[in-house]
Every structure is written in structure tokens, then in C-alpha cells.
Amino acid sequence: MTATMEILRKGAVNLGMTERSVERATEYLMKFVNADEVKIIGAIAACLYAAGIIENEKRTLREVSYAFDLSEATVRNYFKKYFKRTEKIGGILDGICCVVLSCSCGGRIG
């Protein structure tokens, strides 16, 4: 998993994200890897995208996909596969639930 973590850290550096976001993305990634066979680069990108939302370091799909040399659709599809938004309150994202954790929030990605 060391090479994977290096990829995650390099992507976070390219996106200008903090250590807190890296830790959050690492937490998500470990759940995905343990729960499903994933293409690791797409999963890393989706984890950093989600961590950025939670940690108030939101990056666009375009920025994240560019940092990992992926299409926006790939990052979006991984994000949709593993995360659900609960709801927006006053324009601020209230929370993200990991599908792997069997959340039953019923949220939808827009």
C-alpha cells in the first residue's frame, strides 16, 4: 500500500490540499480497498475529491481528474459509486456517507 499512499500524497500536493484532507482520503480509501476490488487511481481521486468537500478544500472534478490524468467522468463515477450526499442545507454540504459503511441516507449525487 506504500506506492498507493505516495500516489495519494502526490495528488494532494498537486491539488494544494492539507494533511487533514490526506488523512480523510486515506481513511476512505482503506474502506474501499477492503470492501471491493477497485482501480486504485480512480478510487484515490474520488477519495481526495470527497475529502476536499468534507474538509472545506473543495476542488472541481476537472482539477482532480487533471491531477491524476483521468477523465472527469471516471472521477465522477467512482465518487457516485462510493459516496452519497445526504442533503444541502443553506448551500453547504451537510455530510457525505460512505456506501461501503452501509449508510441508509438515501441521498443522491446531482
C-alpha positions in Angstrom: 0.0 0.0 0.0 3.0 2.3 0.2 3.1 3.1 -3.5 -0.6 3.8 -3.3 -0.1 6.3 -0.5 2.6 8.0 -2.5 0.2 8.5 -5.4 -2.5 9.9 -3.0 0.0 12.3 -1.4 1.4 13.5 -4.8 -2.2 14.1 -6.0 -3.0 16.0 -2.8 0.2 18.1 -3.2 -0.7 18.9 -6.8 -4.2 20.0 -5.6 -2.8 22.0 -2.7 -4.7 20.1 -0.1 -3.8 19.9 3.6 -2.7 16.9 5.6 -6.2 16.6 7.2 -7.7 16.0 3.8 -5.0 13.4 3.0 -5.8 11.6 6.2 -9.6 11.7 5.4 -8.9 10.4 1.9 -6.7 7.6 3.3 -9.5 6.6 5.6 -12.0 6.3 2.8 -9.5 4.5 0.5 -8.8 1.8 3.1 -12.5 1.1 3.3 -12.8 0.9 -0.4 -9.8 -1.4 -0.9 -11.1 -3.7 1.9 -14.6 -3.8 0.5 -14.2 -4.1 -3.2 -11.7 -4.6 -5.9 -11.1 -1.1 -7.3 -8.9 0.5 -9.9 -6.7 2.3 -7.4 -6.1 5.6 -9.2 -9.9 6.2 -9.7 -10.5 5.4 -6.1 -7.7 7.7 -4.9 -9.1 10.6 -7.0 -12.7 10.1 -5.7 -11.4 9.9 -2.1 -9.5 13.2 -2.4 -12.5 14.8 -4.1 -14.7 13.7 -1.2 -12.2 14.6 1.5 -11.9 18.1 -0.1 -15.6 18.6 0.3 -15.7 17.5 3.9 -12.6 19.4 4.9 -13.6 22.6 3.1 -10.9 22.3 0.4 -13.3 21.5 -2.4 -11.7 21.0 -5.8 -13.6 20.7 -9.1 -13.9 17.4 -10.8 -11.8 18.9 -13.6 -9.0 19.8 -11.1 -9.0 16.4 -9.5 -9.2 14.5 -12.8 -6.3 16.6 -14.3 -4.1 15.9 -11.2 -4.5 12.2 -11.8 -4.6 12.2 -15.6 -8.2 10.8 -15.6 -11.3 11.9 -17.3 -13.9 13.8 -15.2 -16.3 11.0 -15.9 -14.0 8.5 -14.2 -13.7 10.5 -11.1 -17.4 11.2 -11.0 -18.3 7.6 -11.5 -16.1 6.5 -8.6 -17.5 9.2 -6.5 -21.0 8.2 -7.3 -20.2 4.5 -6.7 -18.8 5.0 -3.2 -20.3 8.2 -1.8 -23.8 9.7 -1.4 -24.7 13.2 -0.4 -27.2 13.4 2.4 -28.5 16.9 1.7 -27.6 20.5 1.3 -28.6 23.0 3.9 -28.1 26.6 3.1 -25.8 25.7 0.2 -23.4 23.9 2.5 -22.9 20.2 2.1 -24.3 18.6 5.3 -22.4 15.4 5.0 -21.2 12.5 2.8 -21.8 8.9 3.7 -19.7 6.1 2.5 -21.8 3.4 0.7 -19.3 0.8 2.0 -20.3 1.7 5.5 -23.9 0.7 4.6 -25.4 4.2 5.3 -29.1 4.5 4.6 -29.2 8.2 4.0 -30.9 7.8 0.6 -29.1 10.8 -0.8 -28.4 11.4 -4.4 -25.4 12.8 -6.3 -26.5 15.7 -8.6 
